[in-house]
Every structure is written in structure tokens, then in C-alpha cells.
Amino acid sequence: MTDDSDQDAAVLYTLEGFGGSNRYVRYLAVFVGRRGRLQYLTHLTVGGKDRREVDSISIKDGKINLKTKEYLPNDGQLLSE
């Protein structure tokens, strides 16, 4: 992700079960290599229940790419007849 020779890392992780619920949130954390060690840089909420689903992550040409599926406005709602 950076132009130096140290390796960088991107970590996709999920936290779930908030307050005993089935809610979950997906996060992306970025670490940069500095002098042979990884140093935390930042994190971002990238998905979760009723937000979007992250199918995969890739890094190419210094960019982090996420393949996602978005929820539509009526997803998960009961339809009246």
C-alpha cells in the first residue's frame, strides 16, 4: 500500500453479538510496515447487518478493493398482500 520495501497489511474483521443480539459489524484495519514492524494506521466500518456484506478483499497498485453486496431499501421487510 505504501511505496517502501516494508510489507503493509489490511485486516478485515467482524464483531458480533452486541447486547446478546445477532447484529454484526465488519471493519477494515490498515497497518503499515515501518522498519520491519507493522504499525496501526486506521480503521473503517465497511459493512454489517443491514448495511452491506463484504465478500472479498484485495490489494492492487497500492489500493484496497472490497467486493461487496448492498442491501436494497426493502430487503428484510415483510410485504403486505
Secondary structure, DSSP 8 states (H G I E B T S, - for coil): --SSSS--EEEEEEEE-GGGSS-EEEEEEEEEEETTEEEEEEEEEEEETTTEEEEEEEEETTEEEEEEEE--TTTT-----
